[in-house]
Amino acid sequence: MGKPIFNQKSIDRISSPEQLGDFLQVTTPAIWSVLAAVLLLLGSLLVWSSVTTVESYAAGTAEVRDSVLTLTFDDPKRAENVQVGMNVKTGDYETPVLSVGQNGDGTLFAVAKADLPDGTYEAKVGYRSTQIIEMLFN
């Protein structure tokens, strides 16, 4: 006859009924631990993004003279969002905006009362707080 096509050991193993009731193991504990780590990471990212906020602000240079703070904004597009009642922040000091106006040359400015020494300060007005999760779904 000739040489058989299949190895006899392989034929015996396939035709053996002993292992027919055994479960086929598709995953290992290592795969389950990797899956658990990925799910934990995704859950942590979801919680972090729903708690953390990012503040949008208009920054500029503030001049204080006789307890009156006048803030001139660097970016006119962002300055359009500033309204009366929002807080001006200069370092740790914070005070509400009393009025918003526009110079003759079109520069926007805000005025507030400030108990700071006379001088020039870097200041900003936060006009919106956005949660990170809102950024992901918009």
C-alpha positions in Angstrom: 0.0 0.0 0.0 2.2 2.9 0.7 3.0 5.2 3.5 -0.1 6.4 5.5 -1.0 10.1 5.1 -1.6 10.6 8.9 0.5 9.8 11.9 -1.0 6.9 13.8 -0.5 8.6 17.2 -2.6 11.6 16.0 -5.4 9.3 14.8 -5.4 7.5 18.1 -5.6 10.8 20.1 -8.5 12.1 18.0 -10.5 8.9 18.2 -10.0 8.5 22.0 -13.3 9.2 23.8 -11.6 10.0 27.2 -11.3 13.7 26.6 -14.7 14.4 25.0 -16.2 15.6 28.3 -13.3 18.0 29.1 -13.9 21.7 28.8 -11.8 23.6 26.3 -9.8 26.3 28.2 -9.9 29.4 26.1 -8.6 32.0 28.6 -6.0 31.9 31.3 -5.8 33.7 34.6 -3.3 36.1 33.1 -5.8 37.2 30.5 -8.4 37.8 33.2 -6.0 39.9 35.2 -5.1 42.0 32.1 -8.9 42.5 31.4 -9.5 43.5 35.1 -6.6 46.0 34.9 -8.0 47.5 31.7 -11.5 47.8 33.2 -10.1 49.3 36.4 -8.2 51.9 34.3 -11.2 52.8 32.3 -13.4 53.1 35.4 -10.8 55.3 37.1 -10.6 57.5 33.9 -14.4 57.8 33.9 -14.5 58.9 37.6 -11.6 61.3 37.1 -13.1 62.9 34.1 -16.5 63.4 35.8 -14.8 65.1 38.9 -12.1 67.2 37.2 -13.0 70.6 35.7 -11.1 72.9 33.4 -11.5 76.6 33.7 -11.7 79.0 30.7 -10.4 82.4 31.5 -9.6 85.8 30.0 -6.2 87.0 31.1 -4.7 90.5 31.1 -2.8 93.2 32.9 -4.4 94.8 35.9 -3.4 98.2 37.2 -4.4 99.2 40.8 -4.7 102.8 41.8 -6.5 104.1 44.9 -8.1 100.6 45.5 -9.6 100.5 41.9 -8.4 97.7 39.8 -8.6 98.2 36.0 -8.0 95.0 34.0 -7.1 95.3 30.3 -7.4 92.0 28.5 -4.9 90.4 26.2 -7.3 88.5 24.0 -10.4 90.4 22.9 -12.3 87.3 21.8 -12.1 85.8 25.3 -12.8 89.1 26.9 -16.2 89.2 25.3 -17.2 86.4 27.7 -16.5 88.5 30.9 -19.6 89.8 32.7 -20.3 91.8 35.8 -20.2 89.7 38.9 -17.5 87.3 37.7 -14.3 87.2 39.8 -11.0 88.8 39.0 -8.0 86.8 40.3 -4.6 88.3 41.0 -2.5 85.6 42.7 -4.5 84.6 45.8 -6.6 87.7 45.8 -10.1 87.6 44.3 -12.7 90.3 43.8 -15.9 90.6 41.7 -16.1 92.6 38.5 -18.1 95.8 39.0 -18.3 96.9 35.3 -17.1 95.9 31.9 -16.4 98.5 29.2 -14.5 99.3 26.0 -11.8 102.0 25.4 -11.9 104.4 22.4 -9.5 102.1 20.6 -11.7 99.1 21.1 -9.8 97.4 23.9 -12.1 95.7 26.4 -11.5 96.3 30.1 -13.0 95.4 33.5 -13.2 97.4 36.7 -13.2 96.1 40.3 -12.5 97.2 43.8 -9.3 95.8 45.2 -7.5 96.0 48.6 -4.1 95.7 46.9 -1.2 98.1 46.9 -1.0 100.3 43.9 0.9 98.7 41.0 0.6 96.4 38.0 -0.5 92.8 38.3 -1.2 89.8 36.1 -4.8 88.9 36.4 -7.5 86.7 35.0 -11.3 86.3 35.0 -12.7 82.8 34.9 -15.8 82.8 32.7 -16.6 79.1 32.4 -15.8 75.8 34.1 -16.1 72.6 32.0 -16.0 69.1 33.2 -13.6 66.9 31.3 -16.3 64.3 30.6 -18.4 67.0 28.9 -15.5 67.6 26.5 -15.3 63.9 25.6 -19.0 63.7 24.7 -19.5 67.1 22.9 
